Amino acid sequence: MPKKKESEAERILLYNNFARRNEVERRLNSVISIANETVIPICKALGMPLLKPALLKWVADDEEFLADYVSKCKRDFAEQGGFVGRLLTEAAESDFTTQKKFYPYPVFPYCRTLTANEEKLITLKGDVMSYSEEKLTEFTNVYLTGEKQIEGYRRAEELCRFLNDFFSGTQLSPTRDTLSNWSRVVFTTPDGEFLVSPRQDFTKLIKNQ
């Protein structure tokens, strides 16, 4: 029997790591804010291409943004050199500095970089950068994987099904508030065994008709 690919392997959703989700969301919002309010407007004003990898790089480093703009200007006028080239560099730097005054980069402690996997959550549609809430949730979900781990989880599921059936419809039907009451139906021995508690009103365990 062929082995399942990793992407096809069974996994069980345990929970969403809200703390991690909130942290990633904060970082995404920070980077996207700089992109939409600073980098993209400057790009549009200076005629720079709107490409996601470049935008994320320029969010992280405005000096590299300037260097790339100067390089673009030089490529646009590659046939010029010497004195003209120096004038071109000075003009490009002046234009870039002017646009930064109109669309300033925020100061610390704004996040300006993401991990490679976090960058995959970002989309660029036209001149607006954003992210998917659904993909962010999936990104921060915690899954159980591995045959042995899942085997143990399935056994725990069997126990839950039995307990649900055993207590459902009785006077000891469990809730978060009555957990200690119905758990007294059994007790554990020093040897680690479960035994029926002799000090119990067993009529409370009769199913309601």
Residue pairs with C-beta under 8 A, 6 or more apart in sequence:
4 10
9 145
10 145
10 150
11 143
11 144
11 145
11 150
12 143
12 144
12 145
12 150
12 153
13 141
13 142
13 143
13 144
14 142
14 143
14 144
15 141
15 142
16 137
16 140
16 141
16 142
17 140
17 141
17 142
18 140
20 140
21 136
21 137
21 139
21 140
24 118
24 121
24 136
24 139
24 140
25 136
26 111
27 111
27 114
27 118
28 114
28 118
28 121
28 122
28 131
28 136
30 110
30 111
30 112
31 56
31 59
31 111
31 112
31 113
31 114
31 122
32 122
32 129
32 130
32 131
33 106
33 110
34 59
34 105
34 106
34 110
34 112
35 55
35 56
35 59
35 129
36 128
36 129
37 103
38 59
38 100
38 103
38 104
38 105
38 106
39 55
39 58
39 59
39 65
39 103
40 50
40 55
40 127
40 128
40 129
41 99
41 102
41 103
42 48
42 65
42 96
42 99
42 100
42 102
42 103
43 49
43 50
43 55
43 58
44 50
44 127
45 99
45 102
46 69
46 95
46 96
46 99
48 54
48 68
48 69
48 72
50 124
50 126
50 127
51 124
52 119
52 122
52 123
52 124
52 129
54 68
55 124
55 129
56 114
56 119
56 122
57 64
57 65
58 64
58 65
58 68
59 112
59 113
60 112
60 113
61 112
62 100
62 105
65 96
66 92
66 93
66 96
69 92
69 95
69 96
70 89
70 92
70 93
70 96
73 88
73 89
73 91
73 92
74 85
74 88
74 89
77 84
77 85
77 88
80 88
114 122
117 139
118 139
121 131
121 132
121 135
121 136
121 139
122 129
122 130
122 131
123 129
123 130
123 131
123 132
144 150
144 153
163 174
166 205
167 173
167 174
167 182
167 205
169 207
169 208
170 204
170 205
170 206
170 207
170 208
171 203
171 204
171 205
171 208
172 178
172 181
172 182
172 185
172 204
172 205
173 182
174 182
184 197
184 199
184 200
185 196
185 197
185 200
185 205
186 194
186 195
186 196
186 197
187 194
187 195
187 197
188 194
188 195
189 195
